[in-house]
Amino acid sequence: MSQTELATAVGVTFQQVQKYERGFNRVSASKLYEIARVLKVPLSYFFEGFDGTADRAETGSDVAPADFLGTSEGLALAEAFPRIRNEERRRKILDLIHSLADE
């Protein structure tokens, strides 16, 4: 599949796909899910060979983002969160999650 075909299928420009591929722009979880669906590969395909240790060290967390996105709840949250347009609400949700995680 060409970059142009992939771009059309996931609703972005050809240039955006190039930026994703080169690492100039980050790919949101929901867009990564769409790309996996279009390419007919499991989401885990993009994380093969990645153990997450670098992410754990960078974030200071015991859980790597790949581990989080590997759960159905994590993926659902990652897909829904960017659709919340109100920045204050997103911050409040994040505060709630932090408070629950610290329990």
MDAnalysis code that builds the backbone (N, CA, C; Angstrom):
import MDAnalysis as mda
import numpy as np

u = mda.Universe.empty(309, n_residues=103, atom_resindex=np.repeat(np.arange(103), 3), trajectory=True)
u.add_TopologyAttr("name", ["N", "CA", "C"] * 103)
u.add_TopologyAttr("resid", np.arange(1, 104))
u.add_TopologyAttr("resname", ["MET", "SER", "GLN", "THR", "GLU", "LEU", "ALA", "THR", "ALA", "VAL", "GLY", "VAL", "THR", "PHE", "GLN", "GLN", "VAL", "GLN", "LYS", "TYR", "GLU", "ARG", "GLY", "PHE", "ASN", "ARG", "VAL", "SER", "ALA", "SER", "LYS", "LEU", "TYR", "GLU", "ILE", "ALA", "ARG", "VAL", "LEU", "LYS", "VAL", "PRO", "LEU", "SER", "TYR", "PHE", "PHE", "GLU", "GLY", "PHE", "ASP", "GLY", "THR", "ALA", "ASP", "ARG", "ALA", "GLU", "THR", "GLY", "SER", "ASP", "VAL", "ALA", "PRO", "ALA", "ASP", "PHE", "LEU", "GLY", "THR", "SER", "GLU", "GLY", "LEU", "ALA", "LEU", "ALA", "GLU", "ALA", "PHE", "PRO", "ARG", "ILE", "ARG", "ASN", "GLU", "GLU", "ARG", "ARG", "ARG", "LYS", "ILE", "LEU", "ASP", "LEU", "ILE", "HIS", "SER", "LEU", "ALA", "ASP", "GLU"])
u.atoms.positions = np.array([
    [0.852, -1.173, 0.000],
    [0.000, 0.000, 0.000],
    [0.897, 1.236, 0.000],
    [0.557, 2.194, -0.797],
    [1.352, 3.422, -0.878],
    [0.991, 4.357, 0.278],
    [1.848, 5.326, 0.524],
    [1.572, 6.320, 1.555],
    [0.321, 7.121, 1.212],
    [0.116, 7.397, -0.039],
    [-1.064, 8.141, -0.475],
    [-2.335, 7.349, -0.185],
    [-2.321, 6.057, -0.491],
    [-3.492, 5.209, -0.224],
    [-3.763, 5.121, 1.273],
    [-2.705, 4.964, 2.066],
    [-2.877, 4.906, 3.516],
    [-3.439, 6.226, 4.041],
    [-2.896, 7.327, 3.558],
    [-3.370, 8.642, 3.992],
    [-4.858, 8.809, 3.715],
    [-5.286, 8.444, 2.525],
    [-6.694, 8.558, 2.153],
    [-7.555, 7.679, 3.058],
    [-7.088, 6.468, 3.317],
    [-7.862, 5.515, 4.114],
    [-8.036, 5.957, 5.565],
    [-7.048, 6.660, 6.121],
    [-7.149, 7.070, 7.525],
    [-7.506, 8.543, 7.695],
    [-7.702, 9.252, 6.593],
    [-8.192, 10.623, 6.658],
    [-7.155, 11.679, 6.995],
    [-5.921, 11.460, 6.538],
    [-4.881, 12.479, 6.707],
    [-4.244, 12.737, 5.346],
    [-3.354, 13.705, 5.299],
    [-2.677, 13.991, 4.042],
    [-1.484, 13.066, 3.856],
    [-1.055, 12.949, 2.610],
    [0.144, 12.184, 2.283],
    [1.327, 12.717, 3.080],
    [1.426, 14.032, 3.198],
    [2.529, 14.648, 3.924],
    [2.508, 14.264, 5.403],
    [1.298, 14.137, 5.960],
    [1.176, 13.743, 7.369],
    [1.690, 12.324, 7.570],
    [1.387, 11.431, 6.660],
    [1.888, 10.054, 6.752],
    [3.414, 10.067, 6.707],
    [3.980, 10.893, 5.839],
    [5.440, 10.999, 5.774],
    [5.999, 11.497, 7.104],
    [5.349, 12.465, 7.724],
    [5.814, 12.994, 9.004],
    [5.729, 11.929, 10.094],
    [4.657, 11.112, 10.081],
    [4.548, 10.001, 11.025],
    [5.716, 9.040, 10.819],
    [5.952, 8.682, 9.567],
    [6.967, 7.691, 9.245],
    [8.368, 8.160, 9.647],
    [8.634, 9.414, 9.459],
    [9.965, 9.957, 9.772],
    [10.116, 10.350, 11.237],
    [9.007, 10.325, 11.980],
    [9.066, 10.663, 13.390],
    [9.001, 12.146, 13.677],
    [8.625, 12.953, 12.683],
    [8.499, 14.392, 12.897],
    [7.241, 14.725, 13.691],
    [6.180, 13.952, 13.489],
    [4.931, 14.130, 14.226],
    [4.588, 12.839, 14.956],
    [4.005, 12.985, 16.124],
    [3.556, 11.816, 16.870],
    [2.232, 11.322, 16.295],
    [2.014, 10.028, 16.442],
    [0.776, 9.417, 15.986],
    [-0.104, 9.201, 17.212],
    [-1.318, 9.728, 17.183],
    [-2.227, 9.515, 18.315],
    [-2.620, 8.046, 18.384],
    [-3.062, 7.628, 19.546],
    [-3.470, 6.230, 19.718],
    [-4.621, 5.874, 18.783],
    [-5.569, 6.785, 18.635],
    [-6.709, 6.485, 17.772],
    [-6.292, 6.402, 16.305],
    [-5.339, 7.254, 15.893],
    [-4.868, 7.213, 14.504],
    [-4.040, 5.945, 14.278],
    [-3.248, 5.548, 15.267],
    [-2.471, 4.311, 15.153],
    [-3.407, 3.108, 15.029],
    [-4.494, 3.143, 15.779],
    [-5.495, 2.081, 15.695],
    [-6.094, 2.027, 14.288],
    [-6.416, 3.195, 13.724],
    [-6.964, 3.246, 12.362],
    [-5.966, 2.703, 11.346],
    [-4.704, 3.082, 11.495],
    [-3.668, 2.612, 10.580],
    [-3.542, 1.094, 10.665],
    [-3.550, 0.560, 11.873],
    [-3.475, -0.897, 12.049],
    [-4.674, -1.579, 11.390],
    [-5.843, -0.979, 11.551],
    [-7.055, -1.562, 10.958],
    [-6.956, -1.569, 9.437],
    [-6.518, -0.459, 8.863],
    [-6.401, -0.350, 7.407],
    [-5.355, -1.332, 6.864],
    [-4.245, -1.457, 7.587],
    [-3.182, -2.363, 7.145],
    [-3.460, -3.822, 7.501],
    [-4.548, -4.036, 8.261],
    [-4.968, -5.382, 8.677],
    [-3.883, -6.095, 9.476],
    [-3.332, -5.341, 10.445],
    [-2.354, -5.894, 11.371],
    [-2.829, -5.596, 12.789],
    [-2.438, -6.418, 13.766],
    [-2.811, -6.091, 15.149],
    [-2.043, -4.859, 15.619],
    [-2.603, -4.138, 16.552],
    [-1.947, -2.950, 17.081],
    [-0.564, -3.292, 17.627],
    [-0.419, -4.474, 18.178],
    [0.863, -4.898, 18.733],
    [1.962, -4.977, 17.674],
    [1.591, -5.049, 16.408],
    [2.569, -5.096, 15.321],
    [3.553, -3.928, 15.398],
    [3.054, -2.764, 15.779],
    [3.885, -1.566, 15.821],
    [4.832, -1.549, 17.019],
    [4.649, -2.489, 17.940],
    [5.476, -2.538, 19.137],
    [6.328, -3.802, 19.217],
    [6.360, -4.589, 18.152],
    [7.152, -5.823, 18.148],
    [8.620, -5.500, 18.391],
    [9.225, -6.248, 19.308],
    [10.628, -6.047, 19.627],
    [10.887, -4.905, 20.588],
    [9.836, -4.256, 21.026],
    [9.965, -3.132, 21.948],
    [9.568, -3.601, 23.337],
    [10.491, -3.511, 24.288],
    [10.177, -3.981, 25.632],
    [9.680, -2.889, 26.564],
    [9.723, -1.632, 26.110],
    [9.185, -0.532, 26.897],
    [10.111, 0.002, 27.973],
    [11.310, -0.538, 28.108],
    [12.184, -0.082, 29.189],
    [12.572, 1.376, 29.023],
    [12.769, 1.839, 27.805],
    [13.130, 3.249, 27.604],
    [11.989, 4.155, 28.053],
    [10.754, 3.797, 27.701],
    [9.611, 4.607, 28.110],
    [9.455, 4.622, 29.623],
    [9.683, 3.489, 30.255],
    [9.572, 3.440, 31.713],
    [10.597, 4.365, 32.351],
    [11.814, 4.358, 31.835],
    [12.863, 5.204, 32.393],
    [12.542, 6.683, 32.182],
    [12.006, 7.024, 31.011],
    [11.699, 8.423, 30.706],
    [10.563, 8.961, 31.549],
    [9.551, 8.141, 31.795],
    [8.377, 8.618, 32.523],
    [8.466, 8.375, 34.015],
    [9.385, 7.518, 34.435],
    [9.475, 7.168, 35.845],
    [8.332, 6.271, 36.276],
    [7.668, 5.642, 35.348],
    [6.513, 4.805, 35.623],
    [6.874, 3.336, 35.524],
    [6.117, 2.509, 36.234],
    [6.298, 1.062, 36.126],
    [5.580, 0.508, 34.906],
    [4.738, 1.320, 34.278],
    [3.934, 0.869, 33.144],
    [4.331, 1.665, 31.902],
    [4.730, 0.966, 30.856],
    [5.077, 1.626, 29.598],
    [3.808, 1.923, 28.817],
    [3.827, 2.966, 27.981],
    [2.654, 3.265, 27.158],
    [2.210, 2.069, 26.309],
    [3.144, 1.280, 25.819],
    [2.777, 0.109, 25.020],
    [1.978, -0.888, 25.852],
    [2.327, -1.032, 27.136],
    [1.570, -1.922, 28.023],
    [0.147, -1.399, 28.209],
    [0.041, -0.094, 28.413],
    [-1.255, 0.556, 28.598],
    [-2.133, 0.372, 27.361],
    [-1.572, 0.625, 26.177],
    [-2.346, 0.506, 24.941],
    [-2.635, -0.937, 24.580],
    [-1.957, -1.858, 25.236],
    [-2.207, -3.279, 24.997],
    [-3.438, -3.801, 25.706],
    [-4.062, -2.971, 26.548],
    [-5.300, -3.376, 27.222],
    [-6.496, -2.744, 26.512],
    [-7.627, -3.403, 26.586],
    [-8.823, -2.857, 25.927],
    [-9.244, -1.542, 26.584],
    [-9.091, -1.453, 27.918],
    [-9.455, -0.217, 28.609],
    [-8.519, 0.925, 28.234],
    [-7.239, 0.620, 28.173],
    [-6.252, 1.639, 27.811],
    [-6.479, 2.172, 26.419],
    [-6.738, 1.271, 25.493],
    [-6.984, 1.685, 24.118],
    [-8.264, 2.513, 24.021],
    [-9.312, 2.084, 24.720],
    [-10.574, 2.837, 24.700],
    [-10.378, 4.240, 25.288],
    [-9.626, 4.334, 26.379],
    [-9.365, 5.635, 26.985],
    [-8.524, 6.509, 26.057],
    [-7.515, 5.913, 25.445],
    [-6.641, 6.666, 24.539],
    [-7.396, 7.153, 23.302],
    [-8.386, 6.410, 22.875],
    [-9.185, 6.835, 21.722],
    [-10.178, 7.928, 22.099],
    [-10.750, 7.838, 23.292],
    [-11.788, 8.790, 23.700],
    [-11.214, 10.114, 24.188],
    [-10.105, 10.078, 24.902],
    [-9.560, 11.278, 25.537],
    [-9.324, 12.433, 24.561],
    [-8.711, 12.208, 23.395],
    [-8.480, 13.333, 22.483],
    [-9.754, 13.966, 21.934],
    [-10.870, 13.251, 22.036],
    [-12.130, 13.812, 21.541],
    [-12.749, 14.799, 22.524],
    [-12.209, 14.857, 23.740],
    [-12.684, 15.831, 24.721],
    [-12.052, 17.163, 24.345],
    [-12.843, 18.068, 23.847],
    [-12.321, 19.329, 23.313],
    [-11.966, 20.337, 24.407],
    [-12.662, 20.262, 25.532],
    [-12.473, 21.232, 26.600],
    [-11.206, 20.899, 27.392],
    [-10.226, 21.798, 27.330],
    [-8.925, 21.569, 27.983],
    [-9.060, 21.425, 29.498],
    [-9.920, 22.216, 30.100],
    [-10.111, 22.143, 31.552],
    [-10.680, 20.781, 31.962],
    [-11.612, 20.260, 31.194],
    [-12.173, 18.939, 31.487],
    [-11.108, 17.854, 31.358],
    [-10.268, 17.958, 30.316],
    [-9.190, 16.973, 30.162],
    [-8.256, 17.004, 31.375],
    [-7.930, 18.208, 31.848],
    [-7.057, 18.335, 33.027],
    [-7.714, 17.720, 34.257],
    [-9.011, 17.951, 34.432],
    [-9.723, 17.394, 35.587],
    [-9.764, 15.874, 35.531],
    [-9.956, 15.341, 34.334],
    [-9.954, 13.877, 34.177],
    [-8.581, 13.323, 34.508],
    [-7.545, 13.982, 34.042],
    [-6.190, 13.550, 34.343],
    [-5.914, 13.620, 35.840],
    [-6.370, 14.695, 36.498],
    [-6.218, 14.805, 37.955],
    [-6.933, 13.652, 38.662],
    [-8.127, 13.320, 38.200],
    [-8.880, 12.209, 38.780],
    [-8.106, 10.896, 38.624],
    [-7.585, 10.664, 37.442],
    [-6.834, 9.432, 37.202],
    [-5.604, 9.361, 38.092],
    [-4.894, 10.489, 38.214],
    [-3.726, 10.509, 39.103],
    [-4.121, 10.214, 40.543],
    [-5.221, 10.790, 41.004],
    [-5.633, 10.565, 42.397],
    [-6.039, 9.108, 42.622],
    [-6.691, 8.509, 41.641],
    [-7.067, 7.097, 41.778],
    [-5.846, 6.182, 41.715],
    [-4.877, 6.546, 40.889],
    [-3.668, 5.730, 40.750],
    [-2.823, 5.768, 42.023],
    [-2.913, 6.866, 42.762],
    [-2.110, 7.009, 43.981],
    [-2.742, 6.314, 45.187],
    [-3.970, 5.810, 45.037],
    [-4.640, 5.144, 46.168],
    [-3.968, 3.838, 46.518],
])
